[in-house]
Amino acid sequence: MDDMIKKISAYPNGSYLRLIWDYKKTIVEGVLDTIYETDNGLDENDKGYQEFYACVIKIKKVVRNLDGKELDINQLIEISRETQPTSIELKDGTIVWEKLS
């Protein structure tokens, strides 16, 4: 389990989180839905096959979307080591996790 997922897993499902990508180009607020194990879509016998953990967030508010990503209220989005935001905060601004530069 990578550091981001470890930090998120300390909070129960339903926790309100603010996800920030690309230094505030995209900001989404939502609730933690679930954490699960997944893979990169390759066959298990493939040399590049990898397993990792991911987290699903249910979007409750799109604060900013300067990247033009399709983001809708109640949409489920997955975050993982492959789609890490720049930072994750609680509703009160407490930083849960930040991506190292």
Protein Blocks (a to p, Z undefined) as FASTA:
>chain_A
ZZklmmmmmpcehiacdddeehhlaccddddfbdcdddehiafklmklccddddddddfb
dfbackopacdehiacdddfklccfbdcdfkopafbdcdZZ
